[in-house]
Amino acid sequence: MRIIAGTARGRRIFSVSKNLPVKPISDRIKQSVFDIIRPRLAGAMMLDLFAGTGNVSLEALSRGALRTVMVDREPACIKNIHRNLEHLGFADRAKVLRGDVLKPLDYLLAYSDNEGYDIIFMGPPYRDINNKMLSFSEPALKNVAEAGLLAKNGIIILQTHKTEEFAVPATLEIYRVEKYGDTLVHFLRALPKQEPDHVQ
């Protein structure tokens, strides 16, 4: 794995043991996603859930994101992300937290100075170590919505297997979907808030 573009272009990204249920985003998908979100990157505050190797956040930092917060529950992933940040010189622009995305995420708002995140990336694992299909997208989206983690005009990028079905929280909408083989990438944003009807 390598950084595709930006200040760290071509630099190596260290991976984790293949025994862990971590499947880093492919370069093809990563390139396409970053082409789509390029206008949003400069100065962006980013949240990376199920961060794995940190691949997506590292690319974002290389391309001009201001700061990123990365969350994963695997100690080996946390250790590896720190290694990558030091290796690429991005340690002062990132916060790495060990946490379970399937549990309440209210604590993450404080790391955005209570302003929310401009870009939230979620790449939950498709399968566990026994090849059992997982369905983490729906509870993760629910937790993000309930914690109010999305900044005004922010977006969520969710990577799923093409067969995974999930409900979208009532406050969000999918506005774009891209397909890459067995992978779907969903782009979501907040629905406009409804103004209450005035009582005459």
C-alpha positions as CSV (number, residue, x, y, z in Angstrom):
1,M,0.0,0.0,0.0
2,R,1.2,3.5,-0.8
3,I,0.0,7.1,-0.7
4,I,-1.4,7.9,-4.1
5,A,-1.1,11.7,-4.2
6,G,-0.2,14.8,-2.2
7,T,2.7,15.7,0.0
8,A,3.5,12.0,0.8
9,R,2.9,10.7,-2.7
10,G,4.5,7.3,-3.3
11,R,5.4,6.7,0.4
12,R,4.7,3.3,1.8
13,I,1.9,2.5,4.2
14,F,2.6,-0.4,6.6
15,S,-0.1,-3.0,6.9
16,V,-1.2,-5.4,9.7
17,S,-1.2,-9.1,10.1
18,K,-3.3,-11.0,7.6
19,N,-4.8,-12.9,10.6
20,L,-6.8,-9.8,11.4
21,P,-10.2,-9.2,9.7
22,V,-8.8,-6.1,8.0
23,K,-9.1,-5.6,4.3
24,P,-7.5,-2.3,3.3
25,I,-9.3,-0.2,0.6
26,S,-7.9,-0.9,-2.9
27,D,-6.0,1.7,-4.7
28,R,-8.6,1.8,-7.4
29,I,-11.4,2.6,-5.0
30,K,-9.3,5.0,-3.0
31,Q,-8.3,6.9,-6.1
32,S,-12.0,7.1,-7.2
33,V,-13.3,8.2,-3.8
34,F,-10.6,10.9,-3.5
35,D,-11.4,12.2,-7.0
36,I,-15.0,12.6,-6.0
37,I,-14.3,14.4,-2.7
38,R,-11.3,16.5,-3.8
39,P,-13.1,19.8,-3.5
40,R,-13.9,19.1,0.1
41,L,-10.4,18.0,1.3
42,A,-8.5,21.3,1.9
43,G,-8.7,22.1,5.6
44,A,-11.2,19.4,6.3
45,M,-11.8,17.7,9.7
46,M,-12.1,14.0,9.1
47,L,-13.3,11.0,11.1
48,D,-12.2,7.5,10.1
49,L,-14.2,4.7,11.7
50,F,-13.0,1.1,11.5
51,A,-9.7,2.8,10.6
52,G,-7.7,-0.5,10.1
53,T,-4.4,0.5,8.7
54,G,-5.3,4.2,8.6
55,N,-5.0,4.1,4.8
56,V,-7.9,6.5,4.0
57,S,-6.9,9.1,6.7
58,L,-3.3,9.0,5.7
59,E,-4.3,9.7,2.1
60,A,-6.5,12.6,3.2
61,L,-3.8,14.2,5.3
62,S,-1.4,13.9,2.3
63,R,-4.0,15.7,0.2
64,G,-4.6,18.6,2.5
65,A,-7.1,17.6,5.2
66,L,-6.5,19.6,8.3
67,R,-6.9,16.9,11.0
68,T,-8.2,13.4,11.3
69,V,-9.5,11.2,14.1
70,M,-9.1,7.5,13.7
71,V,-11.0,4.9,15.6
72,D,-10.5,1.1,15.7
73,R,-11.0,-1.5,18.4
74,E,-8.0,-3.7,17.5
75,P,-4.8,-2.9,19.5
76,A,-2.6,-4.1,16.6
77,C,-4.4,-1.7,14.3
78,I,-3.9,1.2,16.7
79,K,-0.2,0.4,17.0
80,N,0.2,0.2,13.3
81,I,-1.6,3.5,12.7
82,H,0.8,5.2,15.1
83,R,3.7,3.7,13.2
84,N,2.3,5.0,9.9
85,L,1.7,8.5,11.3
86,E,5.3,8.7,12.6
87,H,6.7,7.3,9.3
88,L,4.8,9.8,7.2
89,G,5.2,12.8,9.5
90,F,1.5,13.3,10.2
91,A,1.4,12.5,13.9
92,D,0.7,16.1,14.9
93,R,-2.4,16.2,12.7
94,A,-4.1,13.0,13.9
95,K,-5.7,11.5,17.0
96,V,-5.9,7.7,17.3
97,L,-8.5,6.2,19.6
98,R,-9.2,2.6,20.5
99,G,-13.0,2.3,20.5
100,D,-15.9,0.2,19.3
101,V,-17.9,1.9,16.6
102,L,-20.9,-0.3,17.4
103,K,-21.2,1.4,20.8
104,P,-22.3,5.1,21.4
105,L,-20.0,7.6,19.8
106,D,-21.0,10.8,21.6
107,Y,-17.4,11.2,23.0
108,L,-16.1,11.8,19.5
109,L,-17.8,15.2,19.1
110,A,-15.3,16.8,21.5
111,Y,-12.4,15.9,19.2
112,S,-13.9,18.1,16.5
113,D,-14.1,21.1,18.9
114,N,-17.8,20.2,19.0
115,E,-18.2,21.4,15.4
116,G,-18.6,17.9,13.8
117,Y,-16.7,16.3,11.0
118,D,-16.6,17.5,7.4
119,I,-15.9,14.0,6.1
120,I,-16.7,10.7,7.9
121,F,-15.3,7.6,6.3
122,M,-16.6,4.1,7.4
123,G,-15.1,0.9,6.0
124,P,-16.5,-1.8,8.3
125,P,-15.2,-5.3,7.8
126,Y,-17.4,-7.5,5.5
127,R,-16.5,-10.8,7.2
128,D,-15.0,-12.0,10.4
129,I,-12.0,-14.4,10.7
130,N,-14.3,-17.3,10.2
131,N,-15.6,-15.8,6.9
132,K,-19.0,-15.1,8.4
133,M,-20.7,-12.1,6.8
134,L,-21.0,-9.1,9.1
135,S,-23.6,-6.3,9.1
136,F,-21.9,-3.4,10.8
137,S,-23.1,-0.6,8.5
138,E,-26.6,0.0,10.0
139,P,-25.6,0.2,13.7
140,A,-22.5,2.4,12.8
141,L,-24.6,4.8,10.8
142,K,-27.2,4.9,13.6
143,N,-24.5,5.7,16.2
144,V,-23.0,8.5,14.0
145,A,-26.4,10.1,13.5
146,E,-27.4,9.9,17.2
147,A,-24.1,11.4,18.3
148,G,-24.5,14.3,15.8
149,L,-21.0,13.9,14.4
150,L,-21.6,15.3,11.0
151,A,-20.7,19.0,10.5
152,K,-22.9,21.3,8.5
153,N,-22.6,20.4,4.8
154,G,-20.5,17.4,5.8
155,I,-20.7,13.9,4.2
156,I,-20.4,10.3,5.2
157,I,-18.6,7.8,2.9
158,L,-19.6,4.2,3.6
159,Q,-18.0,1.2,2.0
160,T,-20.0,-2.0,2.0
161,H,-20.2,-5.4,0.3
162,K,-22.7,-5.3,-2.6
163,T,-25.0,-7.8,-0.8
164,E,-25.2,-6.0,2.5
165,E,-28.5,-4.4,3.2
166,F,-28.9,-1.6,5.8
167,A,-31.4,1.1,6.8
168,V,-30.4,4.7,6.7
169,P,-31.2,6.9,9.7
170,A,-34.1,9.3,9.1
171,T,-31.8,12.3,9.4
172,L,-29.6,11.2,6.5
173,E,-29.9,10.4,2.8
174,I,-27.8,8.6,0.2
175,Y,-27.1,10.9,-2.7
176,R,-24.6,8.9,-4.6
177,V,-23.5,5.3,-5.0
178,E,-20.5,4.0,-6.8
179,K,-19.9,0.3,-7.6
180,Y,-16.5,-1.4,-7.8
181,G,-16.8,-5.2,-8.3
182,D,-18.2,-6.6,-5.1
183,T,-17.9,-3.3,-3.3
184,L,-20.4,-0.4,-3.1
185,V,-19.4,3.1,-1.9
186,H,-22.3,5.1,-0.6
187,F,-22.2,8.9,-0.1
188,L,-24.6,10.3,2.5
189,R,-25.5,13.7,3.7
190,A,-27.9,15.2,6.3
191,L,-31.4,15.9,5.2
192,P,-32.5,19.5,5.4
193,K,-34.2,20.2,8.7
194,Q,-37.9,20.7,8.4
195,E,-39.2,24.0,9.7
196,P,-42.1,23.5,12.1
197,D,-45.5,24.7,10.9
198,H,-46.5,28.0,12.5
199,V,-49.7,27.9,14.4
200,Q,-52.0,30.8,13.5
